[in-house]
Amino acid sequence: MDHIKSYVQYPIHRNGRSLIVEGPVSPETLRGLSLHPKLDAFRRPKEQHLALIEIAELPEGRIIIAREEDIVVGYVTFHYPDEMERWSEGGMKDLVELGAIEVADDCRNLGVGKALITTAFENGQLDNMIVFTTEYYWHWDLESSGLTVWEYREMMEKLMKSVGMVWFATDDPEICAHPANCLMVRIGKDVPINSVEQFDRVRFRQRFMY
């Protein structure tokens, strides 16, 4: 399986701030940077920094970052689904997960989130992949954002649609546990039909549903 990684750099100059969005970045690049102290939605920043380096070391792994000088203020991760999750059951080499996207509080409303995922799909580098993301309301920063569950869902759906990801049905119990949860998917133009069919079998365990 070819994992095409095409480095892209994109500047953001807004509200007196100057950021660089770039990636996929190497483990060596990440080691030379520090994480913003408010990037703590999933782990403490030091632990998350190590996790990002580990993902960047994977053949399929890709990390896109937004940085202000040598401080990472946002990131998005791509990697194979965890082997404990149903999404790994098909053993698909052309199925990758958009696993996490996070932007520091003081860098929100600068267009960072959209720039991160747009950069990830530049130059057709994910056109041979099915990219999926699972959105769970319990991962959302509702308190800091001041948004309701449904407003946050709308915001995330709009963000993912900006790179061609669309809502897909599934019988996955965690996604079905709350109506705000959702599965969003982008099927690259170079993905073979047999991979699409295999993905259908993974997202529906009850075969009569597809």
C-alpha positions, -999 to +999 in steps of 0.1 A: +000+000+000+014+034-010+011+060+017+016+092-003+029+121+019+032+155+002+045+182+025+024+214+024+029+247+042+002+273+046+005+307+065-023+322+085-021+359+093-052+370+113-061+391+143-024+401+147-013+365+149+011+347+125+008+309+123+022+283+100+001+252+092+022+224+078+026+188+073+028+159+072+056+167+096+083+142+106+090+128+141+122+149+141+103+181+135+079+173+162+107+166+187+120+201+181+087+217+190+066+221+222+028+218+226+007+247+238-003+240+274-040+242+265-038+212+241-051+189+268-084+176+255-071+140+252-040+138+274-017+161+292+004+181+267+037+163+273+020+129+269+001+141+238+034+154+223+049+119+226+018+104+211+020+127+181+057+117+176+047+080+177+020+085+151+044+104+128+067+074+130+041+050+116+042+042+078+006+054+074+007+080+102+005+117+093+004+147+116-005+181+104+003+210+128-004+247+133+025+264+151+033+298+163+071+299+161+081+267+179+049+261+198+023+237+183-011+254+188-032+229+168-029+195+151-048+168+133-038+131+133-043+103+107-035+066+113-049+032+110-079+025+134-070+009+167-070-029+166-095-030+194-121-010+174-145-025+148-130-003+121-099-025+121-118-057+116-116-057+078-078-055+079-080-027+053-047-011+042-065+018+025-087+028+055-073+055+077-089+074+106-089+111+111-083+104+148-081+138+166-082+174+158-075+200+185-068+237+185-057+257+215-084+280+230-066+313+222-062+302+185-098+294+178-118+315+153-087+320+132-096+293+106-070+269+120-092+238+121-102+241+084-066+249+074-053+218+092-076+193+074-074+211+041-036+208+042-039+171+049-058+165+016-037+188-006-022+174-038-045+144-039-023+126-013-053+108+003-071+100-029-062+063-026-076+061+009-110+059+026-107+084+054-132+083+082-138+101+115-161+092+144-176+121+161-187+116+197-204+144+217-185+134+249-152+144+232-164+179+224-153+210+243-188+223+249-179+242+280-151+264+265-169+268+232-202+279+247-220+258+221-249+234+225-244+197+215-262+204+182-244+236+175-211+218+180-222+189+158-231+213+131-197+230+134-178+197+131-200+185+102-193+217+083-156+214+090-154+178+077-176+186+047-150+213+036-128+184+025-155+162+010-163+141+041-200+132+043-223+115+068-224+077+065-249+054+083-236+026+106-249+003+133-218+009+155-232+009+191-211+038+203-222+061+174-258+049+178-256+057+215-265+094+210-282+111+180-255+138+179-227+112+173-219+105+137-196+087+112-182+109+084-163+095+055-144+105+024-138+079-003-109+089-024-113+089-062-087+062-066-101+037-040-112+004-057-148-007-055-138-039-035-125-016-007-157+003-006-177-029-003-154-041+024-159-009+043-197-014+040-193-048+057-173-032+085-197-003+092-227-027+092-225-059+112-262-065+105-260-073+068-297-066+061-290-029+068-271-022+036 
